[in-house]
Amino acid sequence: MRWSIVKVVVGSKNPTKIEGARLAFEQYFDEVEIIGVEVKTSVPPQPFDSETIRGAIERAKKAYSQEFDFSVGIEAGLFRFDYTISGYLDFRWLQFTMVKNSQLDLGRASSIQRQ
């Protein structure tokens, strides 16, 4: 499939999330238009464990619109992990939806130990 301009919606107005999505998509496409939209999710401001994954999925789904090629949800949260100083690892989860064929992809970014 050839793309002229790729339109991406991010389920957040957070500039860091929008910029992260822009940098990721620009690695694969020559021309990218990124728009952030405010969405409400059922997860708390500091999600833990599976709430983090649910938040990423909800953000992508709630930002979804046929006018875009991709819908993106990004959520950071803490996962309980016994073998760290704090007992937690900080993860970022990403939900990408290819709008035209409703393909869903879930991925995890690198994690860091919280002290």
Backbone as CSV, one residue per row, in Angstrom:
resi,resn,N_x,N_y,N_z,CA_x,CA_y,CA_z,C_x,C_y,C_z
1,MET,0.844,-1.179,0.000,0.000,0.000,0.000,0.893,1.247,0.000
2,ARG,0.629,2.184,-0.878,1.403,3.432,-0.953,0.620,4.528,-0.243
3,TRP,1.353,5.376,0.447,0.750,6.448,1.235,1.254,7.783,0.708
4,SER,0.355,8.742,0.530,0.800,10.091,0.185,1.103,10.819,1.488
5,ILE,0.104,11.073,2.271,0.293,11.641,3.600,-0.433,10.742,4.593
6,VAL,0.225,10.388,5.665,-0.349,9.499,6.667,-0.941,10.349,7.778
7,LYS,-2.212,10.147,8.050,-2.904,10.886,9.110,-3.024,9.998,10.341
8,VAL,-2.533,10.528,11.482,-2.501,9.769,12.729,-3.186,10.578,13.815
9,VAL,-4.067,9.928,14.576,-4.680,10.570,15.731,-4.141,9.877,16.978
10,VAL,-3.770,10.679,17.969,-3.262,10.184,19.249,-4.312,10.488,20.309
11,GLY,-4.649,9.502,21.111,-5.667,9.674,22.150,-5.134,10.394,23.374
12,SER,-4.606,11.589,23.163,-4.057,12.418,24.240,-3.683,13.781,23.686
13,LYS,-3.715,14.781,24.552,-3.213,16.111,24.192,-1.810,16.315,24.771
14,ASN,-1.259,15.274,25.416,0.070,15.345,26.017,1.119,15.520,24.910
15,PRO,1.871,16.628,24.930,2.838,16.892,23.860,3.913,15.812,23.724
16,THR,4.293,15.184,24.828,5.308,14.132,24.777,4.780,12.908,24.037
17,LYS,3.541,12.536,24.270,2.940,11.392,23.576,2.764,11.694,22.091
18,ILE,2.342,12.901,21.774,2.151,13.293,20.378,3.492,13.304,19.642
19,GLU,4.510,13.852,20.265,5.841,13.900,19.653,6.410,12.493,19.482
20,GLY,6.206,11.632,20.475,6.666,10.248,20.371,6.028,9.528,19.194
21,ALA,4.732,9.734,19.014,4.037,9.122,17.879,4.575,9.688,16.563
22,ARG,4.804,10.997,16.525,5.340,11.615,15.305,6.697,11.021,14.949
23,LEU,7.590,10.929,15.926,8.927,10.380,15.673,8.860,8.928,15.196
24,ALA,7.962,8.153,15.781,7.822,6.748,15.376,7.317,6.632,13.939
25,PHE,6.260,7.363,13.605,5.683,7.255,12.265,6.601,7.825,11.194
26,GLU,7.385,8.851,11.527,8.307,9.431,10.545,9.450,8.487,10.186
27,GLN,9.651,7.448,10.958,10.658,6.447,10.600,10.179,5.569,9.442
28,TYR,8.875,5.536,9.215,8.314,4.651,8.196,7.609,5.367,7.054
29,PHE,7.222,6.605,7.275,6.471,7.350,6.263,7.113,8.710,6.037
30,ASP,7.104,9.161,4.774,7.733,10.431,4.427,6.967,11.638,4.949
31,GLU,5.658,11.575,4.859,4.842,12.725,5.264,3.775,12.266,6.259
32,VAL,3.823,12.852,7.466,2.936,12.434,8.551,2.236,13.648,9.146
33,GLU,0.929,13.517,9.354,0.160,14.546,10.057,-0.338,13.917,11.355
34,ILE,0.052,14.497,12.489,-0.318,13.968,13.802,-1.248,14.955,14.496
35,ILE,-2.347,14.435,15.032,-3.295,15.263,15.779,-3.570,14.576,17.110
36,GLY,-3.507,15.324,18.194,-3.852,14.798,19.508,-5.257,15.223,19.891
37,VAL,-6.023,14.298,20.445,-7.373,14.604,20.915,-7.508,14.155,22.366
38,GLU,-8.262,14.918,23.136,-8.512,14.578,24.535,-9.526,13.442,24.599
39,VAL,-9.201,12.410,25.362,-10.132,11.302,25.569,-10.200,10.989,27.061
40,LYS,-11.318,10.465,27.491,-11.490,10.025,28.877,-11.318,8.511,28.904
41,THR,-10.563,8.030,29.904,-10.399,6.589,30.071,-10.880,6.190,31.459
42,SER,-11.012,4.899,31.659,-11.459,4.390,32.962,-10.297,4.143,33.921
43,VAL,-9.069,4.449,33.486,-7.914,4.192,34.353,-7.584,5.431,35.181
44,PRO,-6.995,5.237,36.373,-6.627,6.372,37.211,-5.426,7.126,36.624
45,PRO,-5.125,8.332,37.148,-3.981,9.101,36.643,-2.657,8.334,36.750
46,GLN,-2.492,7.493,37.768,-1.314,6.630,37.868,-1.782,5.177,37.783
47,PRO,-1.804,4.633,36.568,-2.274,3.257,36.422,-1.232,2.242,36.909
48,PHE,-1.731,1.111,37.394,-0.893,0.006,37.829,-1.249,-1.242,37.039
49,ASP,-0.239,-2.050,36.766,-0.405,-3.363,36.158,-1.288,-3.291,34.910
50,SER,-2.304,-4.149,34.818,-3.101,-4.246,33.593,-3.901,-2.977,33.290
51,GLU,-4.070,-2.100,34.290,-4.750,-0.817,34.014,-3.993,-0.046,32.937
52,THR,-2.672,-0.197,32.914,-1.834,0.506,31.942,-2.158,0.058,30.522
53,ILE,-2.265,-1.243,30.348,-2.597,-1.791,29.029,-4.008,-1.362,28.633
54,ARG,-4.944,-1.464,29.568,-6.328,-1.056,29.292,-6.375,0.416,28.893
55,GLY,-5.579,1.263,29.559,-5.561,2.685,29.226,-5.092,2.942,27.807
56,ALA,-4.050,2.237,27.372,-3.549,2.407,25.999,-4.599,1.988,24.979
57,ILE,-5.252,0.860,25.243,-6.291,0.372,24.320,-7.465,1.342,24.275
58,GLU,-7.918,1.805,25.444,-9.044,2.743,25.477,-8.708,4.041,24.753
59,ARG,-7.494,4.540,24.933,-7.101,5.790,24.261,-7.171,5.641,22.742
60,ALA,-6.643,4.530,22.223,-6.671,4.318,20.770,-8.100,4.167,20.259
61,LYS,-8.908,3.402,20.983,-10.294,3.181,20.555,-11.118,4.461,20.605
62,LYS,-10.942,5.255,21.652,-11.751,6.470,21.797,-11.304,7.581,20.850
63,ALA,-10.058,7.546,20.415,-9.570,8.537,19.448,-9.917,8.133,18.016
64,TYR,-10.282,6.896,17.821,-10.561,6.308,16.510,-11.536,7.151,15.689
65,SER,-11.208,7.331,14.431,-12.076,8.029,13.487,-11.691,7.616,12.076
66,GLN,-12.657,7.477,11.205,-12.416,7.074,9.815,-11.593,8.086,9.028
67,GLU,-11.491,9.308,9.523,-10.727,10.313,8.777,-9.221,10.136,8.915
68,PHE,-8.777,9.201,9.781,-7.352,8.963,10.009,-6.954,7.587,9.491
69,ASP,-5.653,7.438,9.206,-5.112,6.149,8.789,-4.758,5.278,9.997
70,PHE,-4.330,5.920,11.081,-3.949,5.207,12.298,-4.499,5.937,13.518
71,SER,-4.835,5.156,14.526,-5.256,5.672,15.826,-4.287,5.105,16.856
72,VAL,-3.758,5.956,17.752,-2.718,5.547,18.686,-3.130,5.870,20.119
73,GLY,-2.896,4.916,21.005,-3.076,5.134,22.438,-1.775,4.818,23.140
74,ILE,-1.320,5.704,24.000,-0.071,5.509,24.752,-0.383,5.716,26.223
75,GLU,0.047,4.774,27.051,-0.179,4.880,28.495,1.060,4.393,29.228
76,ALA,1.488,5.139,30.243,2.600,4.725,31.103,2.026,4.308,32.446
77,GLY,2.625,3.296,33.051,2.138,2.842,34.346,3.166,1.995,35.060
78,LEU,2.871,1.690,36.299,3.769,0.906,37.134,3.284,-0.533,37.239
79,PHE,4.226,-1.455,37.078,3.941,-2.874,37.226,4.687,-3.402,38.441
80,ARG,3.978,-4.136,39.273,4.596,-4.708,40.467,5.618,-5.755,40.048
81,PHE,6.814,-5.673,40.650,7.897,-6.592,40.309,8.766,-6.771,41.546
82,ASP,8.814,-7.987,42.058,9.473,-8.256,43.341,10.971,-7.959,43.377
83,TYR,11.665,-8.072,42.278,13.125,-8.008,42.297,13.680,-6.626,41.965
84,THR,12.984,-5.573,42.365,13.470,-4.207,42.196,13.526,-3.528,43.555
85,ILE,14.218,-2.421,43.639,14.347,-1.686,44.902,12.987,-1.210,45.390
86,SER,12.193,-0.669,44.486,10.895,-0.109,44.862,9.753,-1.119,44.816
87,GLY,9.995,-2.230,44.130,8.920,-3.196,43.924,8.119,-2.937,42.658
88,TYR,8.563,-1.970,41.817,7.832,-1.606,40.598,8.779,-1.404,39.427
89,LEU,8.279,-1.630,38.226,8.914,-1.214,36.979,7.957,-0.264,36.280
90,ASP,8.503,0.747,35.636,7.722,1.737,34.902,7.690,1.317,33.434
91,PHE,6.491,1.011,32.905,6.319,0.571,31.521,5.499,1.576,30.733
92,ARG,5.734,1.604,29.426,4.903,2.331,28.498,4.273,1.329,27.550
93,TRP,2.945,1.383,27.429,2.235,0.505,26.506,1.653,1.332,25.380
94,LEU,1.690,0.774,24.174,1.205,1.470,22.993,0.198,0.604,22.261
95,GLN,-0.891,1.215,21.888,-1.909,0.539,21.084,-1.992,1.268,19.755
96,PHE,-1.707,0.574,18.657,-1.822,1.145,17.325,-2.979,0.473,16.606
97,THR,-3.828,1.245,16.009,-4.926,0.710,15.222,-4.823,1.260,13.808
98,MET,-4.756,0.358,12.843,-4.794,0.780,11.447,-6.263,0.917,11.086
99,VAL,-6.714,2.146,10.950,-8.141,2.443,10.822,-8.768,1.783,9.601
100,LYS,-8.092,1.790,8.484,-8.701,1.316,7.229,-9.100,-0.159,7.282
101,ASN,-8.337,-0.985,8.024,-8.706,-2.406,8.087,-8.891,-2.897,9.520
102,SER,-8.948,-1.978,10.470,-9.185,-2.278,11.886,-8.149,-3.225,12.489
103,GLN,-6.935,-3.244,11.932,-5.862,-4.075,12.480,-5.394,-3.483,13.804
104,LEU,-5.303,-4.317,14.847,-4.878,-3.865,16.166,-3.509,-4.428,16.489
105,ASP,-2.617,-3.599,17.011,-1.301,-4.024,17.458,-1.028,-3.417,18.818
106,LEU,-0.552,-4.234,19.752,-0.216,-3.766,21.090,1.263,-4.012,21.308
107,GLY,1.974,-3.011,21.796,3.403,-3.156,22.034,3.815,-2.482,23.321
108,ARG,5.009,-2.840,23.817,5.522,-2.290,25.053,6.844,-1.602,24.773
109,ALA,7.010,-0.415,25.326,8.278,0.298,25.221,9.180,-0.150,26.367
110,SER,10.412,0.309,26.355,11.360,-0.082,27.404,10.852,0.321,28.776
111,SER,11.326,-0.381,29.795,10.901,-0.099,31.156,12.095,0.353,31.988
112,ILE,11.807,1.096,33.035,12.857,1.508,33.955,12.423,1.211,35.379
113,GLN,13.385,0.973,36.237,13.099,0.694,37.638,12.890,2.015,38.361
114,ARG,11.818,2.109,39.135,11.545,3.297,39.949,12.162,3.109,41.319
115,GLN,12.870,4.127,41.787,13.487,4.047,43.117,12.786,4.924,44.109
